[in-house]
Amino acid sequence: MASVNKASLREEFASLKGQFERLCAEGKVSEELRVLVQALLMLFALLMAVFMEKHTPKRSHNSGLPPSQTGKQDETTSQPGSRAKGAGQQHTRAGNTRTVETVTTVPVDRCAHCGTDLGDTPCQGHERRTLIDIVFETVRSHVDAEIKNCPHCQGQTKGMFPSPFAGPLQYGPGIRAYVLNLLLAQMLSLKRVQQSINTLIDRLLSEATLLGWVMQLHQALDAWEQASIAQLLAQPALHVDETSLRVDRKNHWIHVYSSGDITLKFLHPTRGRAAIEAINIIPRYGGTAVHDCWASYLSYDHCGHALCGAHLLRELTFVVEANGYRWAANMKRLLTQTCARVAEHPNKSLSASEYKHLRKRYRNILTRAEKELPPIPPRQNGKRGRVAKSDAHNLWERFKRYERAVLLFAELPHVPFTNNRAERDLRMSKVKQKVSGCFRTRHYAEAYCRISSYLQTMTYRGYNPLLAIQMALSGELYTLGGE
């Protein structure tokens, strides 16, 4: 694609506009011609702004596109030493695991230098080296119930089996937890899970058996989900977001609601207000909802709203790269500096005087931006539809209309600068779709949303996923109200 020298194009336009204004000031241009040329200049300025935006590639650093949909950038470098989400995991093993630990002492009988006998010499210390290995072991537990015939009535009596032995063959909680962990946490396909279990226990489990365990866990978490919704409604700030998911060859949407150590995900065929009403969390919520300025959330005015600063910074970056507007660079600098100042502040918010000064700078930037942006041509009589605007103008209008939502992170200590929490909670859903494909039925897609919500919540609490699954299946359901 042909490249465009943005700087020279803008310089040439500014030069031609200056020459025309000079001719108008000298009286060498008629009134009719002046009106016509000014209209053409206004239209050309708008078209040039849109043209610059169309020829500026959108990447993950300047738009909402994920890194998987953008090419690799030369300036991007890996950052080693990042902490994983489960770095603070509790050292709690699942109930059916055991660790066999042995200690062997290597004696020193003679000196390695002179050969002196050291058998009676006291030991001054030890140097330990450790080998960790896994020995795969299948435990088969058989229960034989006696069968006896009564000599008096000739009736036959059979011994009562313990509660876990409901049928001729069943699988223990360890296998079920391991299978569910592979399916829902490690996101393997049914076929690969079947192969993995067959390698361990030499038995090929059917897909119906695996899916039955999924639905069993899904039903066991119903009360947990209701308790978690009540906990979310009491939180002062709530992260919300949504992403698409293919179910039965149709596009559905996963809606996430996160706060503190709680994560809840719900499936719905639509993305907008119908889904929000069906989930019925936002309509009952009275705190501050943090989101990316999706119009469906903004239609609820009974709760507060905070816009994601990361989205705004990326859009400002795009405006700077596309048109080089000074107001966008100044606004980006203001938000970045304010975020750093709030993070360093002991109260995680600005004082009243500091916030007043921030709002004054914010409005000054928007006032200068109005002069820097090309004017929008008025709507012609009889014309329908939206008036043509550039992305930069739409972003400026958003900053002007939602001033308090943009700056709320500096006013309230419990409101974060970004909505990254919700995006992190949704990221593994996209990995699930990419690794093991879509869902064939909505029933199991809803089960995935509930179970993955539970596992992510337990991970934030530092629990082993195998232990969390066993707790839910055994009835020892983890409640968010206490340990």
C-alpha positions, 0 to 999 in steps of 0.5 A: 500500500502506498504511504502518505507523508502526513506532515507534508500534507498538513503543512501544504494544507496549512499553507494554502489556507493561510494564503487564502486568508491573506487574500481575503484580508486584502479584499482580493476575494469576492464574498461569494467566492470566500463562502464557497472556498471556506466550505470546501476547506472545511470539508477538505479538513474533515476528509483529510482527518478521516483519510489519515485515520483510515491509513493508520493501522490499528494494533493492540497498542492503539485500539481494542484489537487483541494482540492475536489479531495484529502482527508482531511489532519490532519494538515489542519485547518480552518481559521476563519475571512476570507473576502468574495469577496463581503465584500466591496459591495456597500450599493445600493438596487435594484430599486424595493425594499423598506424598511419600517422602524419604530421607537417606543419609550418606555417611562419611567413613574416611577423609577424602584428603588423607584417608583418616578414619572418621567413623567416630567423628561427630557430624557438623552438618548436612548438604541436601539434594532432592529428587521429585518424581511422580509414580502413577498408581491406580487404586482399585477398591473392591467391596464384596457384599455377602449374600445369605439365604435364611434357613427359616423363611428361605429369603435371600439377604444381601449386604449393604454397600457403602454410599460411594458404591452406587453401581457395579462400577464407578470412579472416585473423586480423584478421577472426576476432579482430574477430568474436570480440571483438564476439561474446564481449567486446562481447556482440553477437548473431550477426545484428548481427555479420554486419551489422557485418562486411558493412559493412566487407568487403562480404561476409555471413558465415554463422552457421556460420562465426562459430560455427566460429571460436568453437569454434576459440578454445574448443578452443585455450584448453583447455590454458590452462584446465587451467594456470589451474586449477593456478594457482588451487589454489595461491592463498591465497584464492579468490573463488567465486560463481554466477549463473543463465544461460538455455541451451536454454530451461532454467536453468543456472548459471555458477560463477566462481572468481577470484583475483589476475589469474585468472578461470575460469567453468564452466557446470553445470545445477545450483547446489549440491554436484553442480556443485562436485563436477563442476568439482572445484576446491573439493574440491581446494582448501586455502586460504580460500574467500570466498563469500556463505554458500552452504551447498554451500560450507560443506559442505567443511570441509577448506578455510577459509571467509570470508563476504562483508562486503558481503552482511552489511552489506546484511542488517544494513541491512535489519534496522535499517530493518525493526525498528530493532534496536540490535544490528544497527546496532552490528554494522554499525558494528563491521564498517565500522570494522574494515574501515577499520582493516584497510585502513589497517594496514600489514600489512592485518590486526589484531594479536593484541591488537586481534583479541582486543578485536574478538572481545570486542566482537563477542560482546557485541553478539550477547549483547545481541542475544539479549535484544533479539530476540523469543524463538522459541516451542518446537516443539510435539509432533508438528509437523514442519518448521522453526520460524518465525523472522524474518530478523533471528533467522536473521542473528543465528544466522549471526553466532553460528555463523560467527564466525571466517568473518565476522572472518577478514578482520581476522585474515589479510592475504590475505583480503578483506572482500568477495566483490565480485571474483567478483560483478564477474566474473559481472556481464558474463554477465548483461549478455550474457544481457540484450543478446543473449539466451540460448544455444540449446545448452550446447556454445556456452554452455560455450565462452562461459564459457571464452573470457570467462574468458580475456579477463577474465584478459587484461584484468586483465593489461592486454592488448588483447582483439584481441591476446589472441584472436590470441595464442590462435588463433596458438598463442602461448598466454599462460601465467600462469606468465610473460610 
